[in-house]
Amino acid sequence: MYLLTKSILAGMLGFISSIILGFILIPVLKRLHMGQRISSYVGERHHAKEGTPTFGGLIFIIPTLIVTGVLLLTHKMDLTEDLKMVLFVFITHAFIGFLDDYLSHKKGKNEGLTTLQKLFMQLFISLIVFYLYIKNGGQTSLVVSTLGINIEMKWLYGIFILLILVGSSNAVNLTDGLDGLAGGLSAISFVAFSLISLMVGYTDMGIFSLILTGAVLGFVFYNAHPAKVFMGDTGSLALGAVMGMIAILTHREVTLLIVAFVFVIETLSVILQVIWVKCFNRRLFLMTPIHHHFEKMGMPEVDIVRMFWLFGLILAMAGIIFGVWL
């Protein structure tokens, strides 16, 4: 009961502090003219969003770090080696995203870091994470007892970590195309991982996930249609990477595919579109990521987001069942 109360309190603190910071930060971003540049490839409805403040990921990143710090200082939370790695991944990917957003703003167009620059930085971070993971005695085997899987990967697990961090961070980044979509789906995913973590004994991961859930929900309050702020790469890269890191540290890598399957679909739609155009010289979807396909079909943005949230919620519940009885 004490653990449950502490976890709920952590989530509430994340939410309240995020709401307060958003109230303060959004007007500041407007005054600094930190507006989003909208791609010319998206529909005309999105062009009305030109100039909406970006860097909104700070609204949940800063509160998450502050609340985590307060709980650590008051001994309501332990600074475990796993938590150190999660914080490292969270902060470093937020920095990559912030740099990308800043360069986009400075250039005056939706082009920040190149793909190779992002990949190089993510590779460097993954190497550090793998070193810390091995140093702290982390297992290098992929185990899914429910499916009878136990594969010893040894040093290949380092490449596995890289693929998860790069894949999950970019998947959330691709999904961040409609008001509230990526934020809402991320909150659902982190609730799932918090419950899984608490039920299987990873208390530090569970409490951190709930802090982040509360903070992201506070952000969604401002990001829901019509969005007053966008999370930008600052937020999306950090959310995706830390989601992948929590899955690694709780040994629920396969569960990640279930909980975050909407993000997977969004990414696959882009990959399939490229393959289809190159092989058949025609499009498979009207536009990708796939949420834009539904827009092109004439579906209202709010309805698309609700549909994706509902699908994400169903998958999260399935992921919780699979993750706990893994």
CORWOZI-V347574 format. One record per residue. RES is the residue in three letters. BURIAL is b if it has 16 or more other C-alpha atoms within 10 Angstrom, else e. D_FIRST is the distance of its C-alpha to the first C-alpha in whole Angstrom. Layout:
# CORWOZI-V347574
RES/BURIAL/D_FIRST
RES/BURIAL/D_FIRST
This chain:
# CORWOZI-V347574
MET/e/0
TYR/e/4
LEU/e/5
LEU/e/5
THR/e/6
LYS/e/9
SER/b/10
ILE/b/11
LEU/b/12
ALA/b/14
GLY/b/15
MET/b/17
LEU/b/18
GLY/b/20
PHE/b/21
ILE/b/22
SER/b/24
SER/b/26
ILE/b/27
ILE/e/29
LEU/b/30
GLY/b/32
PHE/e/33
ILE/e/35
LEU/b/36
ILE/b/37
PRO/e/40
VAL/e/41
LEU/b/41
LYS/b/44
ARG/e/46
LEU/e/46
HIS/e/47
MET/b/44
GLY/b/45
GLN/b/44
ARG/b/47
ILE/b/47
SER/e/49
SER/e/52
TYR/e/51
VAL/e/49
GLY/e/50
GLU/e/51
ARG/e/48
HIS/e/46
HIS/e/49
ALA/e/48
LYS/b/45
GLU/e/47
GLY/e/46
THR/b/43
PRO/b/41
THR/b/39
PHE/b/37
GLY/b/35
GLY/b/32
LEU/b/32
ILE/b/30
PHE/b/27
ILE/b/28
ILE/b/28
PRO/b/25
THR/b/23
LEU/b/25
ILE/e/25
VAL/b/21
THR/b/20
GLY/e/23
VAL/e/21
LEU/b/18
LEU/e/20
LEU/e/22
THR/e/19
HIS/e/17
LYS/e/14
MET/b/16
ASP/e/18
LEU/e/21
THR/e/22
GLU/e/25
ASP/b/24
LEU/b/22
LYS/e/26
MET/b/28
VAL/b/26
LEU/b/26
PHE/b/30
VAL/b/30
PHE/b/29
ILE/b/31
THR/b/34
HIS/b/34
ALA/b/34
PHE/b/37
ILE/b/39
GLY/b/38
PHE/b/39
LEU/b/42
ASP/b/43
ASP/b/42
TYR/b/44
LEU/b/47
SER/b/47
HIS/b/47
LYS/e/50
LYS/e/52
GLY/e/52
LYS/e/51
ASN/b/48
GLU/b/49
GLY/b/47
LEU/b/46
THR/e/48
THR/e/46
LEU/e/48
GLN/e/47
LYS/b/43
LEU/e/43
PHE/e/45
MET/e/42
GLN/b/39
LEU/b/41
PHE/e/41
ILE/b/37
SER/b/37
LEU/e/39
ILE/e/37
VAL/b/33
PHE/b/35
TYR/e/36
LEU/b/33
TYR/b/31
ILE/e/34
LYS/e/34
ASN/e/30
GLY/e/31
GLY/e/30
GLN/b/31
THR/b/34
SER/b/34
LEU/b/32
VAL/b/30
VAL/b/29
SER/e/29
THR/e/29
LEU/e/32
GLY/e/34
ILE/e/34
ASN/e/34
ILE/e/37
GLU/e/37
MET/e/38
LYS/e/39
TRP/e/40
LEU/e/40
TYR/b/37
GLY/b/38
ILE/e/39
PHE/b/36
ILE/b/34
LEU/b/37
LEU/b/37
ILE/b/34
LEU/b/34
VAL/b/37
GLY/b/36
SER/b/33
SER/b/34
ASN/b/37
ALA/b/36
VAL/b/33
ASN/b/36
LEU/b/39
THR/b/36
ASP/b/36
GLY/b/39
LEU/b/38
ASP/b/36
GLY/b/33
LEU/b/33
ALA/b/32
GLY/b/29
GLY/b/28
LEU/b/28
SER/b/26
ALA/b/23
ILE/b/23
SER/b/23
PHE/b/21
VAL/b/18
ALA/b/19
PHE/b/19
SER/b/16
LEU/b/14
ILE/b/16
SER/b/16
LEU/b/12
MET/e/13
VAL/e/16
GLY/e/14
TYR/b/16
THR/b/13
ASP/b/16
MET/b/18
GLY/b/14
ILE/b/14
PHE/b/18
SER/b/18
LEU/b/16
ILE/b/18
LEU/b/21
THR/b/20
GLY/b/20
ALA/b/23
VAL/b/25
LEU/b/24
GLY/b/25
PHE/b/28
VAL/b/29
PHE/b/29
TYR/b/32
ASN/b/33
ALA/b/33
HIS/e/37
PRO/e/39
ALA/b/37
LYS/b/38
VAL/b/37
PHE/b/37
MET/b/35
GLY/b/37
ASP/b/37
THR/b/36
GLY/b/32
SER/b/33
LEU/b/34
ALA/b/31
LEU/b/29
GLY/b/30
ALA/b/31
VAL/b/27
MET/b/26
GLY/b/28
MET/b/27
ILE/b/24
ALA/b/25
ILE/b/27
LEU/b/25
THR/b/22
HIS/b/25
ARG/b/25
GLU/b/28
VAL/b/29
THR/b/26
LEU/b/27
LEU/b/30
ILE/b/28
VAL/b/26
ALA/b/29
PHE/b/32
VAL/b/33
PHE/b/33
VAL/b/35
ILE/b/37
GLU/b/38
THR/b/39
LEU/b/41
SER/b/43
VAL/b/45
ILE/e/46
LEU/e/47
GLN/b/49
VAL/b/51
ILE/e/52
TRP/e/53
VAL/e/55
LYS/e/56
CYS/e/57
PHE/e/58
ASN/e/59
ARG/e/57
ARG/e/54
LEU/b/51
PHE/b/49
LEU/e/50
MET/b/48
THR/b/45
PRO/b/42
ILE/b/42
HIS/b/40
HIS/b/44
HIS/b/46
PHE/b/44
GLU/b/45
LYS/e/49
MET/e/48
GLY/e/48
MET/e/44
PRO/e/43
GLU/b/40
VAL/e/38
ASP/e/38
ILE/b/38
VAL/b/35
ARG/e/33
MET/e/34
PHE/b/33
TRP/b/30
LEU/e/29
PHE/e/31
GLY/b/28
LEU/b/25
ILE/e/27
LEU/b/27
ALA/b/23
MET/b/22
ALA/e/25
GLY/b/24
ILE/b/20
ILE/e/21
PHE/b/24
GLY/b/22
VAL/b/19
TRP/e/22
LEU/b/24
